[in-house]
Amino acid sequence: MKKFAALVILLIAMKMNTNSLFGLLSLSWLLGACVSAKAITGPDGSVNHLISCPSIETCYDKARKVCNGNYDIVNTNSEVSGLNGSTSTTTKLLVKCENK
């Protein structure tokens, strides 16, 4: 799927001017933005997971995978940044996996 998206972006870029091309490159960067999870010690001393992603939905999906099911949200944070009219959002979700 990523190879197909890259091909479509390349074909569209060939027909665009420089400003539009920058916007398209920004969009492709957002589409390929990574989702990461890092185990950290939480406020109560237990293991928590800090998940970084481009949207809250992808954070929820990653949390469910990392926890193999249900989890409690300890904290959330979203940051919006921009450059030349393009913006991107980074969401961070701190979760604690539920014990089974």
FENTA-V924687 format. One record per helix or strand. SS is the DSSP state (a for helix, b for strand). FROM is the first residue (numbers start at 1). LEN is the number of residues. Records with the same first field share a line. If there is no record, write none. Layout:
SS=FROM-LEN + FROM-LEN
//
This chain:
a=2-12 + 18-14 + 56-12
b=36-6 + 47-7 + 71-13 + 86-12
//
